[in-house]
Amino acid sequence: MDFKKIKSAHEAITRDMNEFDKQTGNLYETVVDLSKRANQISSTLRQELVNKISEFSAQQQAAVADGVDEIYENREQIELARYYEQLPKATLIATQELLNGTLCFKRPEKEESDL
């Protein structure tokens, strides 16, 4: 699933707490699941950004090796930074996934006890 396409608010919204514990039956388990998913989203976004920035730094190093003294800001690099700054926070994306019903989580300890 591409979490960048999820339409989420860019600011925190007051929500009904009863909506959060419907799937798990426990509000605290839901909070743990949301935090784990937010960490996954955050690390994925960070890795993508690092990979894209490393491409720009490689281009700048090549320009320095060619003898260009002045390193200028690349328009693509600025647009990339703006794009990632405008994305909603990872916690808001994870919350929207939960409310949409697309967040999937498993409890291995419960599955083993059911056997």
BALOBA-1460 file (C-alpha; in Angstrom, 3 decimals):
// residues 115
<rec num="1" residu="m" x="0.000" y="0.000" z="0.000"/>
<rec num="2" residu="d" x="1.263" y="3.448" z="-0.829"/>
<rec num="3" residu="f" x="0.731" y="5.466" z="2.319"/>
<rec num="4" residu="k" x="1.658" y="8.695" z="0.539"/>
<rec num="5" residu="k" x="-1.657" y="8.583" z="-1.311"/>
<rec num="6" residu="i" x="-3.748" y="8.396" z="1.861"/>
<rec num="7" residu="k" x="-5.742" y="11.554" z="2.326"/>
<rec num="8" residu="s" x="-5.010" y="12.575" z="5.879"/>
<rec num="9" residu="a" x="-5.354" y="15.865" z="7.696"/>
<rec num="10" residu="h" x="-2.153" y="17.817" z="8.230"/>
<rec num="11" residu="e" x="-3.101" y="18.783" z="11.757"/>
<rec num="12" residu="a" x="-4.360" y="16.884" z="14.782"/>
<rec num="13" residu="i" x="-8.120" y="16.490" z="15.015"/>
<rec num="14" residu="t" x="-10.201" y="15.624" z="18.063"/>
<rec num="15" residu="r" x="-11.543" y="12.139" z="17.484"/>
<rec num="16" residu="d" x="-14.046" y="9.816" z="19.114"/>
<rec num="17" residu="m" x="-12.143" y="7.363" z="21.339"/>
<rec num="18" residu="n" x="-14.781" y="4.656" z="20.801"/>
<rec num="19" residu="e" x="-13.726" y="4.332" z="17.154"/>
<rec num="20" residu="f" x="-10.201" y="3.309" z="18.109"/>
<rec num="21" residu="d" x="-10.864" y="0.211" z="20.178"/>
<rec num="22" residu="k" x="-13.359" y="-1.445" z="17.827"/>
<rec num="23" residu="q" x="-10.800" y="-3.697" z="16.111"/>
<rec num="24" residu="t" x="-8.676" y="-4.653" z="19.107"/>
<rec num="25" residu="g" x="-11.128" y="-4.296" z="21.962"/>
<rec num="26" residu="n" x="-8.483" y="-2.449" z="23.950"/>
<rec num="27" residu="l" x="-7.506" y="1.183" z="23.551"/>
<rec num="28" residu="y" x="-3.946" y="0.605" z="24.778"/>
<rec num="29" residu="e" x="-3.309" y="-2.150" z="22.208"/>
<rec num="30" residu="t" x="-4.556" y="0.214" z="19.528"/>
<rec num="31" residu="v" x="-2.141" y="2.923" z="20.675"/>
<rec num="32" residu="v" x="0.755" y="0.435" z="20.560"/>
<rec num="33" residu="d" x="-0.258" y="-0.677" z="17.064"/>
<rec num="34" residu="l" x="-0.524" y="2.926" z="15.873"/>
<rec num="35" residu="s" x="2.901" y="3.780" z="17.261"/>
<rec num="36" residu="k" x="4.498" y="0.749" z="15.597"/>
<rec num="37" residu="r" x="2.897" y="1.612" z="12.260"/>
<rec num="38" residu="a" x="3.917" y="5.261" z="12.589"/>
<rec num="39" residu="n" x="7.515" y="4.136" z="13.205"/>
<rec num="40" residu="q" x="7.364" y="1.952" z="10.077"/>
<rec num="41" residu="i" x="6.046" y="4.821" z="7.984"/>
<rec num="42" residu="s" x="8.597" y="7.237" z="9.407"/>
<rec num="43" residu="s" x="11.555" y="4.933" z="8.757"/>
<rec num="44" residu="t" x="10.357" y="4.200" z="5.215"/>
<rec num="45" residu="l" x="10.003" y="7.918" z="4.444"/>
<rec num="46" residu="r" x="13.403" y="8.645" z="5.974"/>
<rec num="47" residu="q" x="15.075" y="5.903" z="3.911"/>
<rec num="48" residu="e" x="13.467" y="7.161" z="0.684"/>
<rec num="49" residu="l" x="14.587" y="10.706" z="1.427"/>
<rec num="50" residu="v" x="18.151" y="9.610" z="2.233"/>
<rec num="51" residu="n" x="18.336" y="7.653" z="-1.026"/>
<rec num="52" residu="k" x="17.111" y="10.608" z="-3.074"/>
<rec num="53" residu="i" x="19.402" y="13.078" z="-1.308"/>
<rec num="54" residu="s" x="22.387" y="10.798" z="-1.849"/>
<rec num="55" residu="e" x="21.744" y="11.074" z="-5.598"/>
<rec num="56" residu="f" x="21.986" y="14.855" z="-5.343"/>
<rec num="57" residu="s" x="25.152" y="14.735" z="-3.245"/>
<rec num="58" residu="a" x="26.743" y="12.400" z="-5.790"/>
<rec num="59" residu="q" x="25.952" y="14.932" z="-8.523"/>
<rec num="60" residu="q" x="27.436" y="17.747" z="-6.448"/>
<rec num="61" residu="q" x="30.611" y="15.763" z="-5.790"/>
<rec num="62" residu="a" x="30.945" y="15.145" z="-9.522"/>
<rec num="63" residu="a" x="30.581" y="18.885" z="-10.146"/>
<rec num="64" residu="v" x="33.310" y="19.633" z="-7.601"/>
<rec num="65" residu="a" x="35.568" y="17.039" z="-9.241"/>
<rec num="66" residu="d" x="34.996" y="18.724" z="-12.605"/>
<rec num="67" residu="g" x="36.287" y="21.991" z="-11.195"/>
<rec num="68" residu="v" x="33.058" y="23.859" z="-10.600"/>
<rec num="69" residu="d" x="33.771" y="26.091" z="-7.608"/>
<rec num="70" residu="e" x="30.233" y="27.234" z="-6.916"/>
<rec num="71" residu="i" x="27.662" y="24.684" z="-5.805"/>
<rec num="72" residu="y" x="24.195" y="25.982" z="-6.516"/>
<rec num="73" residu="e" x="20.865" y="24.856" z="-5.139"/>
<rec num="74" residu="n" x="19.197" y="22.430" z="-7.448"/>
<rec num="75" residu="r" x="15.551" y="23.172" z="-8.211"/>
<rec num="76" residu="e" x="14.719" y="19.453" z="-8.078"/>
<rec num="77" residu="q" x="16.307" y="19.196" z="-4.643"/>
<rec num="78" residu="i" x="14.200" y="22.105" z="-3.362"/>
<rec num="79" residu="e" x="11.012" y="20.572" z="-4.774"/>
<rec num="80" residu="l" x="11.890" y="17.231" z="-3.184"/>
<rec num="81" residu="a" x="12.365" y="18.881" z="0.206"/>
<rec num="82" residu="r" x="9.046" y="20.720" z="-0.127"/>
<rec num="83" residu="y" x="7.245" y="17.501" z="-1.056"/>
<rec num="84" residu="y" x="8.468" y="15.650" z="2.032"/>
<rec num="85" residu="e" x="7.771" y="18.647" z="4.273"/>
<rec num="86" residu="q" x="4.166" y="18.808" z="3.062"/>
<rec num="87" residu="l" x="3.409" y="15.154" z="3.786"/>
<rec num="88" residu="p" x="1.309" y="14.604" z="6.899"/>
<rec num="89" residu="k" x="3.032" y="13.283" z="10.019"/>
<rec num="90" residu="a" x="3.464" y="9.526" z="10.265"/>
<rec num="91" residu="t" x="1.140" y="9.327" z="13.272"/>
<rec num="92" residu="l" x="-1.653" y="11.030" z="11.331"/>
<rec num="93" residu="i" x="-1.166" y="8.652" z="8.389"/>
<rec num="94" residu="a" x="-1.278" y="5.622" z="10.717"/>
<rec num="95" residu="t" x="-4.422" y="6.945" z="12.414"/>
<rec num="96" residu="q" x="-6.128" y="7.448" z="9.063"/>
<rec num="97" residu="e" x="-5.184" y="3.892" z="8.040"/>
<rec num="98" residu="l" x="-6.790" y="2.593" z="11.233"/>
<rec num="99" residu="l" x="-9.980" y="4.572" z="10.691"/>
<rec num="100" residu="n" x="-10.159" y="3.455" z="7.038"/>
<rec num="101" residu="g" x="-9.807" y="-0.175" z="8.125"/>
<rec num="102" residu="t" x="-6.629" y="-0.752" z="6.113"/>
<rec num="103" residu="l" x="-4.316" y="-1.169" z="9.124"/>
<rec num="104" residu="c" x="-3.651" y="-4.852" z="9.719"/>
<rec num="105" residu="f" x="-2.081" y="-6.186" z="12.907"/>
<rec num="106" residu="k" x="-1.542" y="-9.625" z="14.379"/>
<rec num="107" residu="r" x="-1.122" y="-10.913" z="17.893"/>
<rec num="108" residu="p" x="1.103" y="-14.023" z="17.740"/>
<rec num="109" residu="e" x="0.742" y="-14.738" z="21.460"/>
<rec num="110" residu="k" x="-3.058" y="-14.833" z="21.133"/>
<rec num="111" residu="e" x="-2.881" y="-17.081" z="18.073"/>
<rec num="112" residu="e" x="-0.669" y="-19.577" z="19.929"/>
<rec num="113" residu="s" x="-3.012" y="-19.657" z="22.936"/>
<rec num="114" residu="d" x="-5.993" y="-20.354" z="20.641"/>
<rec num="115" residu="l" x="-4.349" y="-23.540" z="19.362"/>
